Amino acid sequence: MRIEKPGLPVQRMNQHFFNRLLHLLEERPAQGKQMIGLGAPALWELWQRIAELEQAAQQERAYRTGRKR
């Protein structure tokens, strides 16, 4: 179940932005870790977990009963 605060838009990180961010973290790991608090491997793992959750949420929406098409 996903709870969102009304009036606050949910912004998703697209693949292109993530790739640029990951590339910058690999070039300058110390500065990236200071800025984000995560290194490139940890950020990649986080991205994978978020992608799995997003895919599960999309499947749940697609197969729920009473869905209007």
SULLINWO-V606004 format. One record per helix or strand of 3 or more residues. SS is the DSSP state (2 for helix, 1 for strand). FROM is the first residue (numbers start at 1). TO is the last residue. If there is no record, write none. Layout:
# SULLINWO-V606004
((SS;FROM;TO) (SS;FROM;TO))
This chain:
# SULLINWO-V606004
((2;15;27) (2;29;36) (2;40;63))
